[in-house]
Amino acid sequence: MLSIGGIALALAALMVFAYRGVSVLILAPLAALVAVAFSGAPLLASYTQVFMPALGGFVVLYFPLFLLGALFGKLMEASGAAQALAEAIVARLGASRAIAAIVAACALLTYGGVSLFVVAFAVYPIAAGLFRAAAVPKRLIPATIALGAFTFTMTALPGTPAIQNAIPMPYFGTTPFAAPGLGLIGGAIMLLLGLAWLQQRARRARAAGEGYGEDDIARAAAAAAPADRRTREHAQGEGYDLAELAAPQSSGRPHAAVALAPIVLVVLLNYLLAELVLPRLDTSYLSLPQYGGARLETVRGVWAIIVALAAAILLLIALARRHLPRLRDTLDAGAAASVAPIFNTASQVGFGAVIASLAGFALIRDAVLGVAPGNPLISLSIAVNVLAGITGSASGGMSIALQTLGSTYLEMGRAAGISPELLHRVTAIATGGLDALPHNGAVITLLAICKLTHRQSYADIFVVAVAGPLLALAAVVALGSLLGAF
């Protein structure tokens, strides 16, 4: 029981201090060592022989994805391509569809691989002008951006290059397009529920005579100024600087078609490689010792995303070179921005590995696996969602769950006739939900970008980024249990 108490204390510390902006690089090993101390296991051995190998293994496997994703996002932001594409979508849909236009702009950018932090900075000024013109309350902007950037394009849509869709691939031998039918259904539920809620909130505000409300919001933002330090720490913890992102860097803006081309390339090339090209290649050499005795199934998804993002980066540079007067500086900044996110997530993986090595974890594991023993999809959903909520990180919670229980769920799935593709999609969707609780770094940073407070806007964020994804997850689990992966 003492060991379980230490694990609970470590998880509580991780949640509380992450919310207060303490770096996960410091917090994760310290919290892990607290749990180790309560269990009576050796401290230094747990750190050097358990925590660090797990951290290193994650970095080795996923660093190319973090690096290329950060480079692509930085180039889209610095060239003005992200803002140009967002403006084109808004102009196409018009001010009368302000909420739908902003959701569509965020969704297209994030589905193409652009970081949600870059998307928020690129889209917020457009959303502010559009909502003001349409007399939609500014307090709805964070939830609108969250719906487009934090939900269905991050976890549900097949083929998304988001890290949340990539992490399950080595564990289940799947591709980014795992269970596409269920992914589309889950994504549609998130989108439609979120849009319905936001449109209804806008109608009620209009009926009550509420407009954009800039004066009241400005006063509230001024009152919330002491929170700026914590917000900046959260943004910097993801490798971004608020002032740098807010400053325009491009020399003019490329045409919307130029901005769209790399995003289309990411999606198409990702599909062609993962589903058609790589499976037809002779990759028997992977079984050799120098390649780790790997199988194509464990690497093809990662390979496909690597090649797709690399090709998109080259295409964007070629098409928008004149809008990148400081190309080398932009590439350096993008590379630097990849380091903090991957080490933060890897530290959480190390934390999970240490927790899994403790004697008390066996009781927790058995309790989780005992939930709906005939259907591992349910316990998988609960485990991933709870850990994502505790850590305030979708990728962190998923990584801990898969690091500790991934192989177990794969075996249980096979025994129950559940395909690895369905396990992949349920795992990815389960990361979106409790991860967006108030202590989530992306939520805190988004509110800072919009100059709003939790009190003003979090209730709507909760509905579109927590409640909606949880309902979509329940639907996908139910349909998957009945129909299998499709």
N, C-alpha and C positions, 0 to 999 in steps of 0.2 A: 504493500500500500504506500510505503514511503516513496518508492520509485515512481508510482503513478502520480503522487502529489508533486514530485519534482518536475515531471513532464507537464502537468497542468500549470505549475508556476512559470515554467519556461515559456509555454505558449502564451500565457497572459502577459508576461514581460515583453514578448515579441510584439504583441498587438499594441500595448500601451506606449511603448517607447518608439515604435515605428510611427505611430500617430504624432508623437511629439517631435518627429524629424530626426531621430538618432539614426546614423548611418547603419544600414544592415550589415555592412562589412565588419563593423564592430559589434553590433547587437547580436547577430546570429551565432557566432562562436561563443560569446559570453552566455547567451541564453542556453545554448547546448551544454556548456560546462556546468551551469546551475543544475540542470537535469541529471548530469553525470554525478555531481557531488551528492545529490539525494539518493542516487541508486547505489553508491559505493563503488562504482567502477573507477578505474585509474584515469585521472584527468588528462595527463599529457599523452598517453597512448590513444585516448579517445579523440584528442585533437589532431595528432600527427598521423595516426593510422586509420582513422575513420573519417573525420571531418574533411581533411585536406584531400585525400584521394577522391572522395565524392565530388568535392568542388572542382578539382582538376578534370575529372572525367566529363563533367558537364561543359566546362569551357572548351575542352578538346573537341567535343561533339558539335557544339552549336556556335562557336565563335564566328565561323564564316557567315552564318545567317544574321547574327547581330551586326557584324561589320558591314556587310553589303546592305542590309536594311537601313542602317544609320547613314551610310553614304548616299543611298538613293533618296532618303528623306531630306537630307541636307541639300542635295543638288536641286530637288524639286522646290525647296523653300528659297534657296539663294538665287535661283534663276527666275523666280516669280512664276514658275509653271503651276505650282499648287494654287496660288491665288488666281491666276488666269483661268484655270479650269473651273474653280469654284464660281467665279464671276460669270463665266459662260453658262453654267448650269442655272444659276439664279436668273440671268437674263432670259433664258429659254422658258423657265417656268413662270416667271413674273412675280410681282409683289403680292398678288392675291393668293399665291400659294407659298407664302414666306416660309412656313415651317417645313413643308415638304421639300422646298428647294434647298434649304440648308441641310436637311437630313440626306438628300441625294448627293450633295456636294461632298459631305463628310464621308459618306459610304463609298463613293467612287474612289476617293483618294486613299482611304484606308484599305480597301479591297485591292488596290494596286500596290500596296506595300509601304505607303507613306506613314511615318510615325504619327500617333494620335496627338502628340505634343505639337508637331509641326502643323497638323491639320487644324488644331484648335487656334493657333496663332494666325494661320492663313485665313480661316473662315470667320473668326470672330468679328473683325471690322466689317465684313460684308453682311453678316447677320445683324449687327447693330444698326446699320443703315437701312436694311430691308425691314426689320421689325419696327423701326421708328416710322418708316413710310407707311407701313401697314397697320400701325397703331396696335401692335402686339406687345404685351408687356415684356420688358427686358429680362425680367426674372425667369422667363421660359427659355432663354438662349442656352444656358448650360445643359438643360435636359435635352434640348433639340440637338446640340452638338454631341452629347453623350449617346443619344439614340443612334446617330449615324456612325459614330467612331468607336464606341465601347461595346457594342452588342453583336448584332448579327454578322457584320463583316469580320469581327475578331474571332468568332468561335464557330459559327454555323455554316456560312456559305462555303461550299466545296471549292477547293483550290486557293483559298486565301493564304498569302505568304506570311500571315501573322505567326509569331512564335508559338502562340497558343495552339495553332493547328499543326505546328511542326514537332513539338515536343513528344506527342504520343507515337510518332512514326517508328522510331527505333524499338520501342517497347512492343508494338503490335505488328511490325512488319508491313505497315500500310503506307499510303501516299496522301498528299494533301486533298485528294478527291474522294476520300473514304466516305461511304454511305451518302452519296450526293442527294438522293431523294429525300432522306430524312433531314439532311442539312438544310435543304431548301425549305422544307416544311417548317422546321424550327426557326429559320431566319424569317420566314413570312409571318409567323406568329409574333415574334419580337417586333418586327416592323409595323405590322397592322395594329397591334395593341398599343404600341408607343405613339403612333400617329393619332390613333383615335383619342387617347388620353390628352395629348397636347392640343389637338384641335378643339376638344371639348373645354379644356382650360382656357383657351383663347376666346372661345365663344362666350363663356361665362364672364370673363373679364370685360369683353366688349359690352355685354348686356348690363354690367354694373357700371359702365362708363369709365373703366380703367384704360388708360392709354399706355404709352411706352414707359412713363413713370421715371424719367431720368433724374429729376431733382431729388426725389425721395431716395433713389438708389445711390446717388452721389453722396448724400449725407450718411447713409448706412455704410458705404464703402469706406468713408473717412473714419467712421467709428471703429471699423474692423482693421484699421491700419496695423495694429500690433501683431496681427497674424502673418504679416508679409514675410518675416524672417523664416518662419516654419515653411511657408509656401515655397519660398526660394530654395530652401534645403531639399524639399521633395523634388522640385524640378531638376536641381543639380544632381540629385541622387539618380536620376535617369539620364544624366549626361547632357542636360540642356541648361542654358542660361537664359533667364527671362528677358533681360535687356537685349541680349544678342539676338534672340528670336524675334523680338518686337521691332528691331531695326531693319529697314529695307536694305538689301544687299545687291539686288540685281540691277543691271543696266537696261531698263525697260522690261517688258514682259513678252514672252513668246506667244504665238497664236495658240488658241485653245486646242487646235488639232495637234500641234507639236507637243503640248502638255499631255494630251490623251494617249499619244502613240506609245510611250514607254509603259504605261499602265496596261494597255491592251496586250503589249508584248509579254509582260510578266504573266498574265493569266493564260494566254494561248501557249506560250513556250513551256510553262509549268505543266500544263495538261499534256501536250505532245510528248514531252520527255518522260513524265511519270507513267503515262498509260500506254504509249505506243513505241517510243524510240528505245528507251533503256531496257525494257523487258526483252527486246529482240537482239540485244547485243550479247556477245559471248563474254561473260564476266566470271568464268570459272577461276580466273586468276585470284579472285577475292579469297578463295579458300587457302591460299598459300600463307605461311606463317608471317611473312613480312606485311601482309594486309590484315592481320588479326584473325584469320579464319572466318571472315565475315560472309554473309549471304547478301545477294542483291536486294532482297526484301527489306533488309534493315537499313539500307543506305539510299535506295533509289529516290525516296521522297526528298531527302535532304539534298541529294545531287541535283534533282530537278529544280528546287528553289534556288540553289546556288547559281546554276547556269542561267536561270530566268532573270534573277536580279542583276547578275553581272552584265547580261546582254542589255537589259533595260538601262543600266547606268551608262554603258557605252553609247547607246542610241540617244539618250538624253543629252549627253555631252556633245555628240555630233550635231544634233538638231538645234541646241540652244547655246552653242559655244559663245556667241556674241553677247549673250545675256549673263555670262559668267566671267566678268573681268578679273576676278581673283580665284581662278579655278584651283590652284594649288592650295590656297588658304582654305577654300571650301572643302576640299578633300581631306585636308588635315583636321579640320573641325569635325567633319563627319566621322573620321576614324577615331578621334578622341571621344566623341559622343557615344561610341559603341562600347567603351570599356566599362563605365560605371553600371549600365544596365545588366550586362552579362555577369559581372562579378557579384552584383546584388542578388541576382537570381541564383547563381551558383552557390553563394553563401547560404541561401535558404535550403538548397539541395543538401549541402553539408550538414546543416542543422537537422534535416530530416533523417539523414543517414545515421547520425549519432543517436537520435531518438529511437530509431529502429533497432539499434544495437543493444538497447537497455532491456533488462528483464521485464520491467513493467509494461513495455510496449506489447508484449505477447498478449496480455489481457485486453488491451485496447484494440489490438488487431482482431482478436477473436470476437469482441463485441461488435465491431464494425462489420466484419464478414458475416456475423450472425443475423444481421438485418436482412429480412427477406431472403433466406438461404437458397430458395429455389430460383432466385433471379438476381445474379450479381450486379446487374445494371443499377439496381436501386441502391445497394450499399456503395457501389462505385460513385454514383452521383452524390451521395451524402458525404462520403469521405473527401472528395475533391472540393465540393462547395464549402464545407466547413473549414478545411485547411486554407482555401483561398480567402475566406472571410477572416480567419485569424491572422494570416500574414498580410492581408490587405493587398494581395498580389495574385492575379490570375495565374501567371506563369509560375510563381513561387509555390502556390498551393498545389498546382498540378504536379510540379516537379517532385515535391515531397511525397505526394500520394503515389506516384508512379515509381519513384525510387524505392519506396518501402513495400509497395503492394502490387506493382505492375505485373510481375511474373505470376503472382497468385491469381490476379483477376484474369489473366490470359488463360491460365489452366482451368479456372472455374468457368470461363466463357466457353471453352472447348467442350467441357463436360456437359454444359447445359445447351450446347448447340448454338451458341451465340458467336457470330463471326467477329474476327479482329476489327473489321471495318466499323461495325456497330459500336464496339468498345471504344474505338478511336473517337467517333463522332460524339458519343455520350460524354466521354472524358472532356473533349474540347468545349462542348456546350456547358458542361457543369462548372467550368472555370469562370463563366460569366454569370454573376448572380450576387452571392454574398461577398465577392471580391470588391464590389462597388459600395461597401459600407462607408460611413463617413470618414474613417481613417485612411482610406485608399489615397495614395499619393496622386494619382491622376485626377481624382475628384477634387482634391484640395487645390491642385494647380489649375484645373479648369475654372474653378470659382475665382481664383486670383486673376486669371486672364480676363474674365468677364467683370471683374471688380464687384463681385457679389458675395454674400455670406451663405453659410449652410442654412441659416434660418430662413433666408429669402427663397432659396432655390433647391435645397436638397430634397424636399418632399417629392418634387417632380422627377428629380434624378432617380430617386428610389423606385418610383413606379416604372420608369422606362428601362433602367439599367439593373434593377434587382428583381422586382416582381415580374416584369415581362419575361426576362430570361428564365426565371424559375418555372413559370407556367409553360414556356416553350420546352424546357427540359423535361417536365412531367409528360408532355404530349409525345415527345420523341421517345422517351423510355417506354411509354405505353404502346405506341405504334411499333417500335422496334421489337418489343416482346412478342407482339402478335404476328408481325409480318417479316421480321428479320431485317437485315441491311439491304437497302435498295437505293 
